[in-house]
Amino acid sequence: MISKIKIGLKLDDFQIEFWLYSLIERLLREEYIILEFIHIEGKKIENSKSENTLLDNYLKWDQSFYQNNKNAFELKNLKELTNPLKIPVIQNFIKTVSKSINILLDFTRQGINKKDFNISTNGTWSLRFGSYNLEKKDLEFFWEVYYKKTTSDSMLISYSAKNPKGKIIYKSKSNTKTLSFYENRNNTYFKTSTFILRRLKQIHLLNYDVLDNIEIVSQGVNEEIPKIALPNNKQMIVFHLKLFFRELKQLFRNQFYDQEWEILIKNEKSINNILARKGRWYADPFPISKDNIMYLFFEDYIKNEHKGCISYVELKNNTASKPIEILKEKFHLSYPHIFKYENKYYMIPETMGDNSIRLYESAEFPKKWKFKKKLIDKVQAVDTTVFVHDNKVWLFTNIAKDGASDWEELYLFYSENLFGKWVSHPLNPIISDVTRSRPAGNIFINEEGKIIRPSQDCSKCYGYAINLNLISKITTTEYEEKVLEKILPNSFGNYFGTHTINIDKDFYFYDVKKWKRKNNYNIIKFLKNIIGIYHHKPIRMFLASKFK
């Protein structure tokens, strides 16, 4: 354990954006972090001057239309935090004692200065936003939205004399919000701001060796990306058309179709589906065999209540019995992860609506279940999956926090037993990648004795595809996995999503997502909604400025 980590900050000005202000505020609250000094480059952040271009008008309208309560780019004065603490402000690094800090955090826009390598013992850290090298730095993630990229990537890079071109020490993939540049950039900045604190905490708990042991550091930084100019008015007209037709497509589907899930049962000889009762659909299949009877538990979604409950059927000769509802709460239930522990059956369904991870015990299998306890409280967690290994119970769950949705980041906890105290893994979140984080079924041992963790790929949409990941290392200080196989929805037929896989004996259980035509669609409402699509407004503003 490293008891104290000395850092320095390099900024353009004391006027900084809110995401950075929040990050520094959190750094100052940590007892193991000592902020030794702040270096100001003296270059203020200035708001872009309007030139009545379509880009300027779009940026204004986009922010006003999609802004939520927290604007990552609102300017704040850092002196409000630092003046009461009397943190030294230095103007010249030459006067700074060589190697006086452990890490220099560079948030300036000028790029890394190699002369700064003499200041710190463990390099200069800098954040990189997006996959494009932009002339205008406040347009990060614009082209991801323009080209409808499935992910928006961000990373933390460490520079030093040993690695002057930098090495990646943290990388994340977020789902691109393809209808709004502001929403996409705002959420991703808040999420990316957590990378520094996460790595510093891991150094504090595990020493600096953690940076050499994590898998991502083997990746170098691609410096060959050419600079991309600002979008011109012609490109912005194309962009508005792209946005218009994206929203039109979404409106059309929402007005005339519903998304529904169904369960598939597959073996070597056949593939069958379980037909849902009227007004419902089924997802998240979890099979359990007991006394030569196979029971299938699943999410039973009730359309007119807009929430799910847990039901089960008995399976005999590829046919299902009448569904029996066994667990219903005031909040939504899904993903009935059922397992046997110390000769008793337990269930951990998704209970994010209760802001907790809840454990239920079978009182009379399979029909009666009773609430046992909250394993973890005050958490926005989904698809919790436990796995017993090396005399510990490991709990995998996706958590929505710090700007990340519940699709994006996987957290790991461990305990000596199912009812004990849960310890957060020091590498949490162990995966920050929308293409492979969220659990998709029971963790199992394959025929080769390898640990396989199913996960969801939510890059194109929620529950787009399934990954089968090999867990190669799982200890109280380490975690590593890699994708072995991807299961696509079209491999089952005309479907556009699949997000659960479970296995029992020779049977494979999946769920698949499809579009189902509505019977009560409203064409007039659809046409009114088309008129309401707002992308004509920035164009009108631009034309008005030209013909004044």
RODO-2510 file (C-alpha; in nm, 4 decimals, decimal comma):
residues 548
     n   res          X          Y          Z
     1     m     0,0000     0,0000     0,0000
     2     i     0,1159     0,3519    -0,0857
     3     s     0,0123     0,5709     0,2064
     4     k     0,0517     0,9066     0,0278
     5     i     0,0542     1,0031    -0,3395
     6     k     0,1868     1,3497    -0,4215
     7     i     0,0388     1,5095    -0,7322
     8     g     0,0606     1,8370    -0,9193
     9     l    -0,1940     2,0018    -1,1489
    10     k    -0,1198     2,1769    -1,4758
    11     l    -0,4067     2,3946    -1,5998
    12     d    -0,4727     2,6627    -1,8598
    13     d    -0,6538     2,8864    -1,6141
    14     f    -0,8382     2,8888    -1,2816
    15     q    -1,1624     2,9065    -1,4809
    16     i    -1,2249     2,5393    -1,5537
    17     e    -1,5144     2,3268    -1,6733
    18     f    -1,7466     2,1617    -1,4233
    19     w    -1,6369     1,8024    -1,4986
    20     l    -1,2769     1,8988    -1,4116
    21     y    -1,3843     2,1029    -1,1083
    22     s    -1,5750     1,7971    -0,9776
    23     l    -1,2733     1,5720    -1,0358
    24     i    -1,0364     1,8030    -0,8447
    25     e    -1,2928     1,8365    -0,5658
    26     r    -1,2965     1,4563    -0,5292
    27     l    -0,9163     1,4379    -0,5382
    28     l    -0,8937     1,6884    -0,2541
    29     r    -1,1280     1,4778    -0,0404
    30     e    -0,9015     1,1715    -0,0513
    31     e    -0,6670     1,1474     0,2489
    32     y    -0,4015     0,9550     0,0556
    33     i    -0,3710     1,2264    -0,2132
    34     i    -0,1595     1,5370    -0,1489
    35     l    -0,1912     1,8224    -0,3968
    36     e     0,1524     1,9848    -0,3835
    37     f     0,1003     2,2670    -0,6324
    38     i    -0,1011     2,4066    -0,9216
    39     h     0,0743     2,5356    -1,2328
    40     i    -0,1216     2,7843    -1,4453
    41     e    -0,0263     2,8213    -1,8116
    42     g    -0,2160     3,1498    -1,8310
    43     k    -0,4311     3,0632    -2,1308
    44     k    -0,7986     3,1092    -2,0560
    45     i    -1,0773     2,8910    -2,1900
    46     e    -1,2868     3,1073    -2,4174
    47     n    -1,6306     3,0262    -2,5455
    48     s    -1,6496     2,9818    -2,9217
    49     k    -1,7414     3,3016    -3,1047
    50     s    -2,0552     3,2695    -3,3106
    51     e    -2,0096     3,3202    -3,6828
    52     n    -2,3732     3,2350    -3,7643
    53     t    -2,2639     2,9038    -3,9115
    54     l    -2,4864     2,5997    -3,9060
    55     l    -2,2411     2,4433    -3,6612
    56     d    -2,2757     2,7304    -3,4126
    57     n    -2,6544     2,7285    -3,4357
    58     y    -2,6696     2,3512    -3,4009
    59     l    -2,4516     2,3531    -3,0885
    60     k    -2,6797     2,6084    -2,9210
    61     w    -3,0020     2,4270    -3,0036
    62     d    -2,8636     2,0844    -2,9262
    63     q    -2,7544     2,1858    -2,5760
    64     s    -3,0791     2,3674    -2,4976
    65     f    -3,2848     2,0689    -2,6175
    66     y    -3,0892     1,7872    -2,4466
    67     q    -2,9309     1,9548    -2,1418
    68     n    -3,0051     1,7849    -1,8121
    69     n    -2,9379     1,9131    -1,4603
    70     k    -2,5610     1,8734    -1,4849
    71     n    -2,3701     2,0554    -1,7582
    72     a    -2,0154     1,9166    -1,7707
    73     f    -1,8899     2,2305    -1,9452
    74     e    -2,0213     2,5055    -1,7201
    75     l    -1,7248     2,7183    -1,6102
    76     k    -1,6286     2,7199    -1,2424
    77     n    -1,3560     2,9048    -1,0528
    78     l    -1,1073     2,6594    -0,9016
    79     k    -1,0012     2,9182    -0,6422
    80     e    -1,3230     2,8406    -0,4562
    81     l    -1,1683     2,5019    -0,3746
    82     t    -0,7984     2,5758    -0,3511
    83     n    -0,7734     2,9154    -0,1811
    84     p    -0,9053     2,7955     0,1580
    85     l    -0,6479     2,5112     0,1481
    86     k    -0,3609     2,7501     0,0618
    87     i    -0,2297     2,5261    -0,2149
    88     p     0,0820     2,6802    -0,3767
    89     v     0,0414     2,8241    -0,7254
    90     i     0,3610     2,8216    -0,9323
    91     q     0,4265     3,0025    -1,2570
    92     n     0,7525     2,8386    -1,3617
    93     f     0,8401     2,4702    -1,3493
    94     i     1,2115     2,5517    -1,3633
    95     k     1,1951     2,6738    -1,0049
    96     t     1,0193     2,3548    -0,8977
    97     v     1,2313     2,0939    -0,7249
    98     s     1,3021     1,8006    -0,9595
    99     k     1,1002     1,4866    -0,8827
   100     s     0,9053     1,6714    -0,6136
   101     i     0,5812     1,4845    -0,6926
   102     n     0,4785     1,1343    -0,7924
   103     i     0,2401     1,2219    -1,0760
   104     l     0,1698     1,5379    -1,2771
   105     l    -0,1883     1,5712    -1,4053
   106     d    -0,1868     1,7773    -1,7249
   107     f    -0,5255     1,9253    -1,8241
   108     t    -0,3918     2,1904    -2,0628
   109     r    -0,4824     2,2048    -2,4310
   110     q    -0,1288     2,2558    -2,5623
   111     g    -0,0201     1,8934    -2,5392
   112     i     0,2480     1,7207    -2,3350
   113     n     0,5792     1,9016    -2,2731
   114     k     0,8719     1,6580    -2,2417
   115     k     1,0461     1,9013    -2,0039
   116     d     0,7770     1,8163    -1,7493
   117     f     0,9077     1,4599    -1,7187
   118     n     1,1663     1,5839    -1,4682
   119     i     0,8971     1,7061    -1,2311
   120     s     0,7439     1,3711    -1,1336
   121     t     0,8751     1,0247    -1,0511
   122     n     0,5891     0,8385    -1,2224
   123     g     0,5125     1,0418    -1,5283
   124     t     0,2561     1,2889    -1,6596
   125     w    -0,1044     1,1759    -1,6949
   126     s    -0,3428     1,3185    -1,9518
   127     l    -0,6960     1,2331    -2,0685
   128     r    -0,7849     1,1768    -2,4318
   129     f    -1,1430     1,2104    -2,5516
   130     g    -1,2649     1,0444    -2,8708
   131     s    -1,0968     0,8709    -3,1631
   132     y    -1,0328     1,1771    -3,3779
   133     n    -0,7597     1,4418    -3,3631
   134     l    -0,9626     1,7622    -3,3797
   135     e    -0,8582     2,1179    -3,4580
   136     k    -1,1312     2,2401    -3,2231
   137     k    -1,0921     2,0703    -2,8848
   138     d    -1,4475     2,1346    -2,7660
   139     l    -1,5896     1,9162    -3,0436
   140     e    -1,4720     1,5835    -2,9036
   141     f    -1,7130     1,3017    -2,9937
   142     f    -1,8794     1,5062    -3,2717
   143     w    -1,7662     1,2795    -3,5540
   144     e    -1,8677     0,9690    -3,3580
   145     v    -2,2234     1,1036    -3,3687
   146     y    -2,1900     1,2234    -3,7302
   147     y    -2,0767     0,8830    -3,8578
   148     k    -2,2995     0,6923    -3,6115
   149     k    -2,0096     0,5046    -3,4558
   150     t    -2,1318     0,2389    -3,2143
   151     t    -1,8890     0,3453    -2,9399
   152     s    -1,7289     0,6666    -2,8141
   153     d    -1,3869     0,5859    -2,6717
   154     s    -1,1838     0,7691    -2,4095
   155     m    -0,8608     0,6914    -2,2287
   156     l    -0,6059     0,7919    -1,9686
   157     i    -0,2472     0,8100    -2,0959
   158     s     0,0788     0,8144    -1,8995
   159     y     0,3809     0,9954    -2,0495
   160     s     0,7379     0,9723    -1,9220
   161     a     1,0987     0,9718    -2,0392
   162     k     1,0633     0,5947    -2,0792
   163     n     0,7372     0,6312    -2,2753
   164     p     0,7518     0,9764    -2,4397
   165     k     0,4754     0,8837    -2,6862
   166     g     0,2602     0,7615    -2,3987
   167     k     0,1061     0,4350    -2,2888
   168     i    -0,2620     0,3733    -2,2224
   169     i    -0,3307     0,3006    -1,8548
   170     y    -0,7108     0,3187    -1,8747
   171     k    -0,9489     0,2798    -2,1664
   172     s    -1,3263     0,2836    -2,1877
   173     k    -1,5919     0,2353    -2,4542
   174     s    -1,9275     0,4094    -2,4164
   175     n    -2,2415     0,3687    -2,6219
   176     t    -2,2646     0,6618    -2,8652
   177     k    -2,5770     0,8765    -2,8236
   178     t    -2,6408     0,9182    -3,1964
   179     l    -2,9230     1,1753    -3,1697
   180     s    -2,7302     1,4434    -2,9796
   181     f    -2,3693     1,5584    -2,9799
   182     y    -2,4161     1,7445    -2,6501
   183     e    -2,5693     1,4457    -2,4699
   184     n    -2,2992     1,2129    -2,6002
   185     r    -2,0119     1,4434    -2,5036
   186     n    -2,1588     1,5518    -2,1697
   187     n    -2,2148     1,1983    -2,0368
   188     t    -1,8811     1,0673    -2,1599
   189     y    -1,6844     1,3554    -2,0031
   190     f    -1,8363     1,2886    -1,6617
   191     k    -1,7526     0,9201    -1,6954
   192     t    -1,3967     0,9830    -1,8202
   193     s    -1,3240     1,2181    -1,5313
   194     t    -1,3351     0,9187    -1,2943
   195     f    -1,0432     0,7359    -1,4611
   196     i    -0,7723     0,9296    -1,2759
   197     l    -0,9207     0,8765    -0,9315
   198     r    -0,9735     0,5062    -1,0035
   199     r    -0,6114     0,4501    -1,1004
   200     l    -0,4790     0,6575    -0,8081
   201     k    -0,6888     0,4545    -0,5669
   202     q    -0,5547     0,1322    -0,7166
   203     i    -0,1972     0,2582    -0,6739
   204     h    -0,2797     0,3472    -0,3137
   205     l    -0,4114    -0,0047    -0,2445
   206     l    -0,1839    -0,2161    -0,4661
   207     n     0,1349    -0,0120    -0,5260
   208     y     0,2603     0,1258    -0,8590
   209     d     0,3033    -0,2279    -0,9914
   210     v    -0,0695    -0,2269    -1,0715
   211     l     0,0041    -0,0104    -1,3771
   212     d     0,2350    -0,2786    -1,5174
   213     n     0,0024    -0,5693    -1,4410
   214     i    -0,3182    -0,4441    -1,6011
   215     e    -0,3789    -0,5704    -1,9515
   216     i    -0,4490    -0,2339    -2,1129
   217     v    -0,0994    -0,0895    -2,0566
   218     s     0,0430    -0,3082    -2,3307
   219     q    -0,1272    -0,0810    -2,5826
   220     g     0,0664     0,2092    -2,7211
   221     v    -0,0854     0,5404    -2,8259
   222     n    -0,1628     0,5982    -3,1931
   223     e    -0,0123     0,9375    -3,2738
   224     e    -0,0586     0,9020    -3,6507
   225     i    -0,4220     1,0188    -3,6566
   226     p    -0,4404     1,3264    -3,8842
   227     k    -0,6149     1,6410    -3,7662
   228     i    -0,9747     1,6831    -3,8766
   229     a    -1,1064     2,0275    -3,9607
   230     l    -1,4339     2,1747    -3,8409
   231     p    -1,7445     2,0565    -4,0263
   232     n    -1,8431     2,3080    -4,2935
   233     n    -2,1970     2,4201    -4,3718
   234     k    -2,2403     2,1530    -4,6397
   235     q    -2,1411     1,8815    -4,3927
   236     m    -2,3733     2,0314    -4,1314
   237     i    -2,6685     2,0164    -4,3724
   238     v    -2,5834     1,6499    -4,4299
   239     f    -2,5583     1,6062    -4,0512
   240     h    -2,9020     1,7601    -3,9942
   241     l    -3,0452     1,5249    -4,2553
   242     k    -2,8795     1,2314    -4,0810
   243     l    -3,0274     1,3377    -3,7462
   244     f    -3,3688     1,3985    -3,9003
   245     f    -3,3889     1,0504    -4,0527
   246     r    -3,2526     0,8878    -3,7361
   247     e    -3,5281     1,0516    -3,5345
   248     l    -3,7829     0,9738    -3,8051
   249     k    -3,6835     0,6068    -3,7930
   250     q    -3,7123     0,6066    -3,4137
   251     l    -4,0526     0,7793    -3,4242
   252     f    -4,1778     0,5320    -3,6844
   253     r    -4,0735     0,2308    -3,4798
   254     n    -4,2091     0,3740    -3,1550
   255     q    -4,5431     0,4560    -3,3182
   256     f    -4,6001     0,1363    -3,5154
   257     y    -4,3931    -0,1308    -3,3391
   258     d    -4,3087    -0,2699    -2,9959
   259     q    -3,9838    -0,4370    -2,8961
   260     e    -4,0535    -0,7789    -2,7503
   261     w    -3,8398    -1,0635    -2,6240
   262     e    -3,9005    -1,4351    -2,6537
   263     i    -3,7204    -1,7425    -2,5184
   264     l    -3,5560    -2,0050    -2,7385
   265     i    -3,4605    -2,3594    -2,6320
   266     k    -3,1951    -2,5221    -2,8470
   267     n    -3,0339    -2,8652    -2,8591
   268     e    -2,8645    -3,0724    -3,1283
   269     k    -3,1932    -3,1779    -3,2843
   270     s    -3,4192    -2,8753    -3,2690
   271     i    -3,4836    -2,5170    -3,1660
   272     n    -3,8142    -2,4195    -3,0047
   273     n    -3,9620    -2,1075    -2,8534
   274     i    -4,1870    -2,0551    -2,5514
   275     l    -4,4990    -1,8633    -2,6430
   276     a    -4,5890    -1,5861    -2,3999
   277     r    -4,9338    -1,5261    -2,2596
   278     k    -5,1383    -1,2455    -2,4099
   279     g    -5,0208    -0,9006    -2,2981
   280     r    -4,6785    -1,0296    -2,1877
   281     w    -4,3379    -1,1250    -2,3162
   282     y    -4,0653    -1,3482    -2,1707
   283     a    -3,6881    -1,2966    -2,1346
   284     d    -3,3864    -1,3905    -1,9190
   285     p    -3,4234    -1,7727    -1,9086
   286     f    -3,2578    -1,9497    -1,6104
   287     p    -3,3001    -2,3311    -1,6001
   288     i    -3,2687    -2,5508    -1,2887
   289     s    -3,2955    -2,9324    -1,2899
   290     k    -3,4198    -3,0947    -0,9705
   291     d    -3,5492    -3,4492    -0,9117
   292     n    -3,5370    -3,5235    -1,2865
   293     i    -3,7573    -3,2232    -1,3636
   294     m    -3,6302    -2,9217    -1,5541
   295     y    -3,7705    -2,5884    -1,4362
   296     l    -3,7233    -2,2703    -1,6350
   297     f    -3,7417    -1,9375    -1,4510
   298     f    -3,7678    -1,6143    -1,6500
   299     e    -3,8675    -1,2493    -1,6584
   300     d    -4,2418    -1,2301    -1,7198
   301     y    -4,3027    -0,8769    -1,8464
   302     i    -4,6581    -0,7427    -1,8065
   303     k    -4,7156    -0,4806    -2,0759
   304     n    -5,0013    -0,2835    -1,9192
   305     e    -4,8101    -0,2570    -1,5888
   306     h    -4,4802    -0,1665    -1,7606
   307     k    -4,2797    -0,3928    -1,5299
   308     g    -4,1731    -0,7514    -1,4926
   309     c    -4,2263    -1,0273    -1,2415
   310     i    -4,0667    -1,3733    -1,2116
   311     s    -4,2450    -1,6851    -1,3364
   312     y    -4,1490    -2,0435    -1,4183
   313     v    -4,2572    -2,3377    -1,6318
   314     e    -4,1803    -2,7093    -1,6248
   315     l    -4,0216    -2,8507    -1,9405
   316     k    -4,1046    -3,1988    -2,0644
   317     n    -4,0385    -3,3358    -2,4141
   318     n    -3,9652    -2,9873    -2,5484
   319     t    -4,3006    -2,8562    -2,4285
   320     a    -4,3672    -2,6081    -2,1505
   321     s    -4,6313    -2,6243    -1,8810
   322     k    -4,8592    -2,3348    -1,7947
   323     p    -4,6521    -2,0462    -1,6478
   324     i    -4,6777    -1,9892    -1,2732
   325     e    -4,6016    -1,6451    -1,1285
   326     i    -4,3822    -1,6796    -0,8188
   327     l    -4,2359    -1,3374    -0,7357
   328     k    -4,3794    -0,9895    -0,7803
   329     e    -4,2805    -0,6592    -0,6175
   330     k    -4,3847    -0,2952    -0,6429
   331     f    -4,0788    -0,2432    -0,8638
   332     h    -3,9578    -0,4136    -1,1820
   333     l    -3,8076    -0,7621    -1,1559
   334     s    -3,6036    -0,9436    -1,4211
   335     y    -3,2936    -1,1626    -1,4664
   336     p    -3,3839    -1,4326    -1,2064
   337     h    -3,0328    -1,5569    -1,1335
   338     i    -3,1064    -1,8816    -0,9427
   339     f    -2,8360    -2,0974    -0,7872
   340     k    -2,7791    -2,3588    -0,5200
   341     y    -2,5690    -2,2635    -0,2175
   342     e    -2,5117    -2,4912     0,0837
   343     n    -2,7974    -2,7204    -0,0261
   344     k    -3,0534    -2,4397    -0,0572
   345     y    -3,1843    -2,2542    -0,3598
   346     y    -3,1465    -1,8770    -0,3793
   347     m    -3,2450    -1,6131    -0,6316
   348     i    -3,0951    -1,2718    -0,7057
   349     p    -3,3286    -1,0994    -0,9518
   350     e    -3,2596    -0,7569    -1,0946
   351     t    -3,4061    -0,5075    -0,8461
   352     m    -3,2601    -0,1755    -0,9583
   353     g    -3,6011    -0,0183    -0,8941
   354     d    -3,5343    -0,0713    -0,5220
   355     n    -3,1786     0,0715    -0,5481
   356     s    -3,0403    -0,2504    -0,4040
   357     i    -2,9229    -0,6044    -0,4754
   358     r    -3,1766    -0,8324    -0,3059
   359     l    -3,1427    -1,2000    -0,2150
   360     y    -3,4443    -1,4337    -0,2025
   361     e    -3,4516    -1,7831    -0,0532
   362     s    -3,6672    -2,0723    -0,1718
   363     a    -3,9243    -2,1561     0,0961
   364     e    -4,0848    -2,4267    -0,1137
   365     f    -3,9075    -2,4937    -0,4433
   366     p    -4,0024    -2,3923    -0,7056
   367     k    -4,3252    -2,2101    -0,6117
   368     k    -4,2553    -2,0089    -0,2958
   369     w    -3,9756    -1,7588    -0,2362
   370     k    -3,9135    -1,5237     0,0535
   371     f    -3,6988    -1,2142     0,0825
   372     k    -3,3773    -1,2978     0,2705
   373     k    -3,1687    -0,9783     0,2810
   374     k    -3,0169    -0,6936     0,0847
   375     l    -2,6684    -0,7947    -0,0204
   376     i    -2,5711    -0,4415    -0,1254
   377     d    -2,7889    -0,1350    -0,0648
   378     k    -2,8116     0,2092    -0,2273
   379     v    -2,6782     0,1013    -0,5637
   380     q    -2,8117     0,1190    -0,9214
   381     a    -2,7136    -0,2378    -1,0088
   382     v    -2,8381    -0,4732    -1,2808
   383     d    -2,8027    -0,8397    -1,3796
   384     t    -2,6170    -0,9513    -1,0664
   385     t    -2,4473    -1,2903    -1,1051
   386     v    -2,2604    -1,4832    -0,8336
   387     f    -1,9914    -1,7483    -0,8751
   388     v    -1,8270    -1,9615    -0,6046
   389     h    -1,4531    -2,0058    -0,6627
   390     d    -1,1453    -2,0560    -0,4431
   391     n    -1,3500    -2,0602    -0,1205
   392     k    -1,5031    -1,7207    -0,1941
   393     v    -1,8306    -1,5980    -0,3366
   394     w    -1,7747    -1,3555    -0,6251
   395     l    -2,0518    -1,1128    -0,7174
   396     f    -2,0534    -0,9572    -1,0664
   397     t    -2,2900    -0,6697    -1,1400
   398     n    -2,3195    -0,3691    -1,3688
   399     i    -2,3615    -0,0362    -1,1898
   400     a    -2,4828     0,2974    -1,3266
   401     k    -2,2822     0,5853    -1,1742
   402     d    -2,0458     0,8722    -1,2584
   403     g    -2,1988     0,9349    -1,6020
   404     a    -2,1901     0,5687    -1,7055
   405     s    -2,5141     0,3884    -1,7889
   406     d    -2,5964     0,0408    -1,6583
   407     w    -2,4795    -0,0982    -1,9942
   408     e    -2,1167     0,0054    -1,9569
   409     e    -1,9276    -0,0857    -1,6389
   410     l    -1,8866    -0,4184    -1,4592
   411     y    -1,8114    -0,4235    -1,0861
   412     l    -1,6822    -0,7190    -0,8843
   413     f    -1,7335    -0,7843    -0,5124
   414     y    -1,6268    -1,0797    -0,3009
   415     s    -1,7155    -1,2312     0,0358
   416     e    -1,6223    -1,5306     0,2495
   417     n    -1,9852    -1,6458     0,2224
   418     l    -2,3099    -1,5453     0,0593
   419     f    -2,4352    -1,3670     0,3717
   420     g    -2,1097    -1,1991     0,4750
   421     k    -1,9633    -0,8562     0,4159
   422     w    -1,9046    -0,7718     0,0507
   423     v    -1,5671    -0,6209    -0,0369
   424     s    -1,5301    -0,4063    -0,3468
   425     h    -1,2535    -0,5301    -0,5761
   426     p    -0,9673    -0,2768    -0,5936
   427     l    -0,9794    -0,2728    -0,9757
   428     n    -1,3475    -0,1705    -0,9866
   429     p    -1,4946    -0,1272    -1,2306
   430     i    -1,3091    -0,4311    -1,3639
   431     i    -1,4448    -0,3648    -1,7152
   432     s    -1,5481    -0,0289    -1,8624
   433     d    -1,6636    -0,1322    -2,2073
   434     v    -2,0190    -0,1243    -2,3429
   435     t    -1,9342    -0,4077    -2,5842
   436     r    -1,8592    -0,6693    -2,3161
   437     s    -1,9361    -0,5693    -1,9574
   438     r    -2,2993    -0,6418    -1,8587
   439     p    -2,3698    -1,0009    -1,7412
   440     a    -2,5705    -1,2274    -1,9737
   441     g    -2,6251    -1,5447    -1,7721
   442     n    -2,4653    -1,7895    -1,5309
   443     i    -2,0878    -1,8150    -1,5147
   444     f    -1,9950    -2,1754    -1,5937
   445     i    -1,7071    -2,4193    -1,6333
   446     n    -1,6679    -2,5478    -1,9894
   447     e    -1,5559    -2,8921    -2,1039
   448     e    -1,1909    -2,7852    -2,0844
   449     g    -1,2280    -2,6762    -1,7221
   450     k    -1,2133    -2,3043    -1,8104
   451     i    -1,4274    -2,0381    -1,6411
   452     i    -1,6627    -1,8750    -1,8930
   453     r    -1,8541    -1,5531    -1,8211
   454     p    -2,1346    -1,4612    -2,0645
   455     s    -2,1720    -1,0872    -2,1229
   456     q    -2,3777    -0,8503    -2,3360
   457     d    -2,2659    -0,6368    -2,6258
   458     c    -2,4806    -0,3228    -2,5942
   459     s    -2,2920    -0,1109    -2,8472
   460     k    -2,5538    -0,1083    -3,1249
   461     c    -2,8519    -0,1246    -2,8905
   462     y    -2,9432    -0,2674    -2,5513
   463     g    -2,8861    -0,6445    -2,5560
   464     y    -2,7522    -0,6565    -2,9114
   465     a    -2,5325    -0,9687    -2,8820
   466     i    -2,3708    -1,2127    -2,6388
   467     n    -2,0002    -1,2634    -2,5688
   468     l    -1,8505    -1,5740    -2,4122
   469     n    -1,5491    -1,4531    -2,2108
   470     l    -1,2675    -1,6627    -2,0688
   471     i    -1,1791    -1,5569    -1,7126
   472     s    -0,8046    -1,6178    -1,6985
   473     k    -0,7366    -1,4555    -1,3618
   474     i    -0,9594    -1,3794    -1,0624
   475     t    -0,8104    -1,2964    -0,7217
   476     t    -0,8725    -1,0317    -0,4577
   477     t    -0,6237    -0,8040    -0,6368
   478     e    -0,6398    -0,9134    -1,0028
   479     y    -0,8946    -0,9765    -1,2746
   480     e    -0,8485    -1,0624    -1,6410
   481     e    -1,0774    -1,1956    -1,9117
   482     k    -1,0905    -1,2058    -2,2908
   483     v    -1,3654    -1,2604    -2,5462
   484     l    -1,3629    -1,6097    -2,6984
   485     e    -1,6830    -1,6035    -2,9020
   486     k    -1,9647    -1,3686    -3,0034
   487     i    -2,3214    -1,4902    -3,0568
   488     l    -2,5173    -1,2635    -3,2943
   489     p    -2,8978    -1,2395    -3,2959
   490     n    -2,9346    -1,3123    -3,6682
   491     s    -2,7889    -1,6580    -3,6086
   492     f    -3,1337    -1,7484    -3,4679
   493     g    -3,3442    -1,5852    -3,7390
   494     n    -3,4984    -1,2425    -3,7964
   495     y    -3,4031    -1,0919    -3,4604
   496     f    -3,2037    -0,7816    -3,3644
   497     g    -3,0981    -0,8653    -3,0090
   498     t    -2,9998    -1,1485    -2,7776
   499     h    -2,8811    -1,0930    -2,4195
   500     t    -2,9044    -1,4108    -2,2092
   501     i    -2,7553    -1,7582    -2,2438
   502     n    -2,7804    -2,0453    -1,9948
   503     i    -2,7058    -2,4154    -2,0240
   504     d    -2,8591    -2,7196    -1,8569
   505     k    -2,7490    -3,0671    -1,9671
   506     d    -2,7708    -3,0694    -2,3494
   507     f    -3,0064    -2,7724    -2,3709
   508     y    -2,9110    -2,4126    -2,4459
   509     f    -3,1486    -2,1343    -2,3437
   510     y    -3,1443    -1,7942    -2,5134
   511     d    -3,3666    -1,4912    -2,5363
   512     v    -3,4058    -1,2948    -2,8588
   513     k    -3,5515    -0,9530    -2,9403
   514     k    -3,7855    -0,8760    -3,2282
   515     w    -4,0132    -0,6027    -3,3623
   516     k    -4,3867    -0,6662    -3,3300
   517     r    -4,6429    -0,4565    -3,5176
   518     k    -4,8823    -0,2586    -3,2964
   519     n    -5,2553    -0,2846    -3,3479
   520     n    -5,3396     0,0596    -3,2080
   521     y    -5,1046     0,2868    -3,3996
   522     n    -5,1950     0,6516    -3,4676
   523     i    -5,0895     0,7918    -3,8057
   524     i    -5,2019     1,1484    -3,7209
   525     k    -4,9870     1,1484    -3,4074
   526     f    -4,6942     1,0169    -3,6092
   527     l    -4,7262     1,2982    -3,8655
   528     k    -4,7479     1,5606    -3,5893
   529     n    -4,4340     1,4207    -3,4307
   530     i    -4,2494     1,4472    -3,7624
   531     i    -4,3335     1,8172    -3,7788
   532     g    -4,2043     1,8505    -3,4236
   533     i    -3,8560     1,7217    -3,5036
   534     y    -3,6476     2,0242    -3,4168
   535     h    -3,3557     2,0018    -3,6625
   536     h    -3,5081     2,2606    -3,8935
   537     k    -3,4602     2,5335    -3,6302
   538     p    -3,0806     2,5773    -3,6560
   539     i    -3,1135     2,5873    -4,0361
   540     r    -3,3828     2,8567    -4,0120
   541     m    -3,1602     3,0602    -3,7798
   542     f    -2,8729     3,0349    -4,0263
   543     l    -3,0844     3,1383    -4,3235
   544     a    -3,2365     3,4267    -4,1280
   545     s    -2,8882     3,5619    -4,0482
   546     k    -2,7939     3,5518    -4,4177
   547     f    -3,1013     3,7373    -4,5442
   548     k    -3,1238     4,0137    -4,2855
***
